[in-house]
Amino acid sequence: MSLMPKPRSALKPIAPIIAQPLRQVTDEELRRYADLIYRRTGIKISPQKKTLLSNRLGRRLRETGIATFEEYYRYLTGLPNSHPEWDAFLQEITTHETFLFRDEGQWRWFKNQFLPAVAASQPEGIKQLRIWSAACSTGDEAFTAALCIAAAFPDLSRWRVQILGTDIGIGAVQQARTATFGERAMRLVPEEYKSRYFDKLPNAEVWRAKPKLTAMTTFRQHNLMEPLRERPFHLVFLKNVLIYFDPPSKRVVLNHVKSLILPNGYLVVGAAEGVGDLMSDMTRIQPWLYQRPSQPQAKGVAKPLSHSLTR
Ligand SMILES: C[S@@+](CC[C@H](N)C(=O)[O-])C[C@H]1O[C@@H](n2cnc3c(N)ncnc32)[C@H](O)[C@@H]1O
């Protein structure tokens, strides 16, 4: 064998980098994971989501160093519910897309109709306003509400405003608590509001809500399939989450949510939530806006509270 260096043209060509073929869950694995996700969250994973699920699970496999989808399933289901891997798993399989002033028409209603009505409906003195952003993701909806309230009621000292944001994902909740938003999330926020209600963090394309807004908001982890132990709200946002649920899960969630809306209070849903059939006990104002009647329409509905909110 010659020790002479080979002429360049004779060198073995470098093997092209071939993308690793994407590992896919098998049909049986898809069924088992879909069942697990459904039982845990109410989210329905259809067989068409096979590639998406495989990609998302693939990231957990890489993070944990586990070799196969089957092993990861065994590992996960052997952990207590409180184990952080469950949070990481849920964070991975859920969609968190959100931004401030999403669905601008809804926010026009909030500013021009809802807030003036809630102010007019309460006697002089300290006024109250309770809002729930259910499935709040990183808090963008809750902070949009806080911003509109701060702009509408300059004298906030006469108001007791509580905006609760909840989400199943602890990662999303922790992010919401930082009250920080990137440029993309802020793209629909009017310029005058940006500088008035947010601080631009130095050396970062990140805006942080000022204390005037954060004072109104709290965030905590909560699964919508379970009841929320809270006093009723004047308004609940339940947007872009029920699209992932099947009718029985939607019914469970809506029963919990509706029981926490004050008589005459409102429910705002996403435009494509598919809840129309489950809303016969509420008054439909828009495809995305429902009002709870002032008197319970059916036996067993909670006694109306003395507070009433007119449109
Ligand atoms: C697409 S985001 C919607 C955020 C916001 N409501 C909006 O419309 O911009 C959906 C959120 O629903 C949350 N989610 C999914 N299943 C849930 C459940 N069972 N309970 C509570 N939150 C859930 C996800 O973690 C995710 O953050």
The ligand as an ORCA input file, in Angstrom:
! r2SCAN-3c Opt
* xyz 0 1
  C     -53.531     28.527     21.525
  S     -53.335     28.881     23.220
  C     -54.610     30.106     23.441
  C     -54.121     31.302     24.216
  C     -55.119     32.460     24.303
  N     -56.334     32.047     24.942
  C     -55.409     33.047     22.950
  O     -56.472     32.813     22.391
  O     -54.551     33.752     22.409
  C     -54.066     27.408     23.947
  C     -53.675     27.201     25.393
  O     -54.562     26.241     25.956
  C     -53.861     25.543     26.954
  N     -54.577     24.302     27.299
  C     -54.736     23.192     26.542
  N     -55.448     22.260     27.213
  C     -55.759     22.817     28.407
  C     -56.491     22.350     29.544
  N     -57.041     21.123     29.573
  N     -56.614     23.172     30.593
  C     -56.064     24.418     30.583
  N     -55.358     24.908     29.545
  C     -55.217     24.116     28.461
  C     -52.492     25.324     26.339
  O     -51.515     25.046     27.313
  C     -52.273     26.641     25.600
  O     -51.489     27.536     26.332
*
